[in-house]
């Protein structure tokens, strides 16, 4: 049994590149890439994880991910507006018409949601998590039944010898606007993370300890309580191919809806169970 886990926004942003013709190129690219992943890994179940608002991270660092905000007068704003409209179309199709489980927690990021699903799963179940987000390396280090696949590099990620969360807490994470400890870069962070005595020495410094502690809590995946776990929503897997085909045809995805291609597309999902 293999479960395929998709970091949705990571995969949706990946679909912004490639084919750019017609009214919905992101939708087209996403589902072609999605089918290819299903064909490659042949899962028996698929989880697609959406983003929630990580309140605890914003409370810890008000500038968390502030570098990703795009103002209305920014030239990128119109392109992003088109992207988010297409993103909503993709989510709607997945939630209502595909044999997949779309999961979301209102106050957790996709990363935390997938982490909690993996943690509660049997160690006998194989997981393939698809994302180019390196934060998932921490899951890779803790769960031998999980593989992390980078869809951009088209290869599995190998876990480093050092504790990934410790390393990243020291050097920070520019992509999430998390500043690191001043003067510590990648190599120094690796050296410290590999040496418990050196780590203890650095973390004990009054100018380092609050930064390291804050970053460590920001970067590591949260573990839900039973009450928090019950707050996760999960769509019911279904197959409603007539609706999907009508939507694809309406967007002019002719290469996908012609008889032979359409049969190949739908057959990719035949082995999935809810």
N, C-alpha and C positions, 0 to 999 in steps of 0.2 A: 504493500500500500504506500502510495506517495501522495503527499499533499503539496500542491503548488500555492505559494503565497506571493501575492503581487502588491508591491508598494505602489498604489494607484497613481498618486501625483507624480512620482518619479517616472513612471511609465508613460503617463499622459504628456509630461514635458518632453520626453524622448520622442513622442509622436509629432512634435512640432517641427521636426526636421524631416527631410525626405520629400515625398510627393506633395506638391503645393497647388494642384489644379482643383477647380470646382469650389462649391460653397462650403465644404466641410472636410478639408484635407487632414485635420487632426483626427477626426472620427475614422476616416479611411485608414490612415497609418496605424492608429491604435489597434484596430481589430485585425489588421493583417499581421501586426507584430504579436498580438495576443494569440492568434491561431498558431503562429510559428512556435511560440513557447509551449503551447499545449501539445503540439506535434512532437516537439523535442523531448519533453519530459514525461509525457503520457501519464498524467496524474489521475488519481481516482476521485480527488476532490480539489476544489479551488477556493481559496479565500482571497478576496480583493479588499484591501484595507484603505478606508478613507481617512482624511484628517479631521481631528477635533481641535478645540482650542486648549492648549496646555496651560491652564491657569497657573499652576504651580511654578512653571518656568518663567512666565511673565512677572510673577510676583518676586521671584529670585533675581531676575535681571530684566529691568524695564526695556532695555534695548535689544532684547532677544529677537533675532531675525528682522530687526528694523532695517537692515541693509537690503531687504527684499521688497520693501514697499515702493510702489510706483505712483507718483502723483499724477493727477488728471491732465496736467499740461506737459507731461513727459511724452516724447514721441513714441515710446513703447506702449502707452496706455491703450491705444486703439487695437493694437495687435493682441494685447492681453485680454481685452474685452471679448474679442472674437474667440480667443482660446477658451475662456471660461464658459462661454455659451456652448461651445462644442464639448467641453468637459462635462457639462450638465446632461447633454444628449447621451454621452457614453455611459454615465452613471445610471441614467434612467433605463437604458437598454439592459445593462448588466443586472440591475436590481429586479426588473420586472419580467425579463424575457430570456435570460440565460441560466443555464444550470450551474450557477456559481453562488457562493455565499458572500454578499457584500457586507462588510462589518465596519462599524464606526462606534467610537466612544466620544461623547460630547466634550469631555474635558481631557482627552488624551490624544497625543499624536499617533499617526499611523504606526510608527516605530513601537510605541508602548503597546498598542493593540496587538500587533503581531507577536511581540515578545511574550505577552501573557497567554496567547493561544498556544505558542510553542511550549511554554513552561508547563501548561496544564495537559499537554498531550503525552501519550505513552511514548516511552523511549524506543519502543518497537516500531513506531511510525516514522517513516522517512519524510523529511521536509526539504523542499527546494524553495528558497526565498529569492525573489528576483528584484534587485535594486542596485543602483550604482552608489547608494548612500553607504559610506564606510562605517557609520555608527553601528550597523548590524554585525560588525565583526565581534562585538561583545557577546552576541548570541552564539556566534560561531565558536567562540572559545568555551562556552559553557554547555553546549549541546552537540555531542558527537553525531547525533542522528540528523543534523541540519547541514545543508550545503547552501552557500551564498553565491548566487550567480550574477555577475555584472553583465547586463545586456548590451552595454556600450562596447566593452572590451571583448564580449562574447567568450567569457571564460569564468571558471569558478575562482573565488577569492580564497587565498590561503591566509590563515591566521598567523600573526607574528608571535614571537616567543614572549614578548612583554605583555603586561596587562594593558589592553587597549584603552580602557576608560582612564586609568592612571596616566598613561602617555598623553592622551588628548586633554585631560584636565590640566596638565602642565603646559602644553604648547598652545592650548586654545583651539577654537574652531571658527576661522574667518567666515565660512559659509553660513554659519548660524549667528554671526556677530558676537561670538563669545571670546573676549580677550584672554590671552594666556598669561602666564607668569612672565613679567619683564625679563628679558635676557635669555629665555629658554626657547630654543628652536627644536626642530625635529630630532636631530642627533643627540642633543643634550637631554631632551625628554626621554629618548630611548635608553640612554645610559643610566639615567636616574631610575626609570621604571624597572630596569633589570637588576638593580641593586637595592635590596630592602633597607640596608643601613643608610645608604645615600638618600633614599627617598625619605626615610624618617628624619634625617638631618635637615633636608630642605623644607619639609612640611612643618617642621618645628619653628621655622623662622617666622617672626610676627608679620612680616610683609608678604609672606608667601601663603601662609595657612588659610586666611580668609578667601583668597582667590582660588586656591586649589580646592577647598571644601565646596565653595559655590559651584565651580566648574564640574566637579565630580558629580554633584547632585543634579546638575543640568544635563549632563551627558548620559549618565546611566539610565537605563529604562526603568520606569516605575513599576512596582509590583502592586497589583490591585488587591484590595480587600475583597471579601465575598460580596459586600454591598456594591462596591465599584464594578465588580465583574458582572453583576446583574444589570448594570446600566448600559452595557454594550448592546447595540442593535445588530441584528443579523437578518438579511433578506432570505427568503425561501427560494431555493434553486428551482428553476422551471425551464421548460423548453417551449418557446413560442416563436418558432422560426418564421411563420407567416408574417408576423408583425416586424420582425427584424429585417426580413427580405424587403418588405414594403418601404421601410425607412431607408435602407441601403439603395434601393431603386430610385427613391425620391431624390436622393443626393447625387444620382448618376454614377453609382459605383458599378458600372456595367461589367467590369472584369471580375467582380465578385459574385454577381447574381445570375450570370448566365448558367445554364443547366449544369454542366460538368463542374464548374468552379464552385457553384453553390452546394452541390452534393459533397464536394471535398471539404468545404468549410464546415458544414453542419456535422459531418462524420467525425471531425476532430474531437467533438464533445460527446461521442457516443458512450464512452466508458466512464463518464462521470456519474457519481451518485450524490444525492442530497444529504 
